[in-house]
Amino acid sequence: MAKSKKIDYSTLSRKELLSKLAEFKKELFNLRFAKASGELEKPFVMRAVRRNIARVLTFLNMSKVEKV
């Protein structure tokens, strides 16, 4: 994973947030696979991806609350 730039999740639509969530989950899966096979050089990247997933989920939940 290259150094990621900050994303303003509040400006993204629900569809875009779901797309980002799928992208981050796929990346986390690949990182877990690399860790299990001993190829992961930067384990702190996993934490960053997990935090990105949490951020996206937070904004998805906020969008649900705002609509109600």
C-alpha positions in Angstrom: 0.0 0.0 0.0 1.4 3.3 -1.0 1.2 6.3 1.3 -2.5 7.2 1.2 -3.7 10.7 1.0 -6.5 11.9 3.3 -10.0 11.4 2.0 -12.9 13.6 3.1 -15.4 10.8 3.6 -18.2 13.2 4.4 -18.3 14.4 0.8 -18.7 10.9 -0.6 -22.0 9.3 -1.5 -23.3 6.2 0.1 -22.4 4.2 -3.0 -18.9 5.5 -3.0 -18.5 4.7 0.7 -19.6 1.1 0.1 -17.1 0.9 -2.8 -14.3 2.2 -0.5 -15.4 -0.3 2.2 -15.1 -3.2 -0.2 -11.7 -2.0 -1.4 -10.4 -1.7 2.1 -11.7 -5.1 3.1 -10.1 -6.7 0.1 -6.8 -5.0 0.9 -7.1 -6.2 4.6 -7.7 -9.8 3.3 -4.6 -9.6 1.1 -2.5 -8.2 4.0 -3.6 -11.0 6.3 -2.7 -13.5 3.6 0.8 -11.9 3.3 1.2 -11.9 7.1 0.4 -15.6 7.3 2.8 -16.5 4.6 5.5 -14.3 6.1 5.7 -11.8 3.3 4.4 -8.8 5.2 7.2 -6.3 5.7 5.2 -3.4 7.2 2.7 -4.8 9.8 1.6 -1.3 10.8 -0.2 -1.1 7.4 -2.8 -3.5 8.7 -3.7 -1.2 11.5 -4.1 1.7 9.1 -6.4 -0.3 6.8 -8.5 -1.4 9.8 -8.8 2.2 10.9 -9.9 3.2 7.4 -12.6 0.5 7.5 -13.8 1.9 10.8 -13.9 5.4 9.4 -16.0 4.4 6.4 -18.4 2.4 8.7 -18.7 5.4 10.9 -19.7 7.7 8.0 -22.1 5.0 6.7 -23.8 4.8 10.1 -24.0 8.6 10.3 -25.7 8.8 6.9 -28.3 6.4 8.1 -29.0 8.5 11.2 -29.3 11.7 9.2 -31.9 10.3 6.9 -34.2 9.1 9.7 
